[in-house]
Amino acid sequence: MLKITLDALPPAAFSANRSNSNFWVKAKARKEAHADVGLALLKAGWDSTQMPMEQVMVTVTFYLPTKGKRDHGGLVERMKPIYDALTPPDYYKNGAKAGELRRDGFAVIQDDDLTCMGWPTYQHEYRPREPGILIEIEDVSF
């Protein structure tokens, strides 16, 4: 099982409540999320030479800094750039090789669709001084 820990909550620019975010705000947030995922993968000891996992179970734990009101759907929507960093939609189309670190994704999982990921499980904990996300990816391809 691969466990990835990010030190911040997902980018707010991707929440439907912030649908008025312009392209540049989202592009910056996507770039930062990609960099955060890359660093978290290195810390987790991810083997970049292995082929992408074809079928996985994903559990996401949000570490919330306060007990204030939170919108479940908003947090889930904000995961989009993080899932994109785990697998680019054009991974195979552009001729990338296993383990190749690309600008648009790290190819940890084959795709972020229902066939590969199914419906991730979402949960939360309160951590006042340590907001972030724990993403657990279990390969169930066998």
Buried (B, 14 or more C-beta within 10 A) or exposed (E): EBBBBBEEBBBBBBBEEBEEBEEEBBEEBBBBBBEBBBEBBEEBEBEBEEEBBBBBBBBBBBBBEEEEEEEEEBBBBBBBBBBBBBBBEEBEEEEBEEBEEBEBBBBBBBBBEEEBBEEBEBEBEEBEEEBBBBBBBEBEEE
